[in-house]
Amino acid sequence: MLSTKDLVFKKRLVRKLTDQYVGLYIIKKIVLANAVKLRLLVSIRIHSVVDISRILRYKELVKEKKIEKLKPIEEDGKKKWKIKRILNKRVVQECVKYLVR
């Protein structure tokens, strides 16, 4: 996918409504360590050699991805969770909330 960061679109007047990335383009050739040549459509009027920082690798979403739901551990009749690490902490209306893993 190609970044639209510095591309100019005539049809879109508002910059914030344009897509962040466009198209699925095939890499024809690696020109330099930091540049690749893409197979672009004729209607796209840019040079086919672009910097690799403008390229994002496309990853398909896995449809049948299984999300493992953790179950609490019961000790002394109370439910407890096994925490690996505290990622973040914030205070909301004098109540401390933790983001845990």
Secondary structure as GFF3:
##gff-version 3
##sequence-region A 1 101
A	DSSP	beta_strand	2	3	.	.	.	ID=ss1
A	DSSP	three_ten_helix	15	17	.	.	.	ID=ss2
A	DSSP	beta_strand	21	22	.	.	.	ID=ss3
A	DSSP	beta_strand	26	32	.	.	.	ID=ss4
A	DSSP	beta_strand	35	39	.	.	.	ID=ss5
A	DSSP	beta_strand	49	51	.	.	.	ID=ss6
A	DSSP	three_ten_helix	52	54	.	.	.	ID=ss7
A	DSSP	beta_strand	73	75	.	.	.	ID=ss8
A	DSSP	beta_strand	78	80	.	.	.	ID=ss9
A	DSSP	beta_strand	86	92	.	.	.	ID=ss10
A	DSSP	beta_strand	95	100	.	.	.	ID=ss11
###
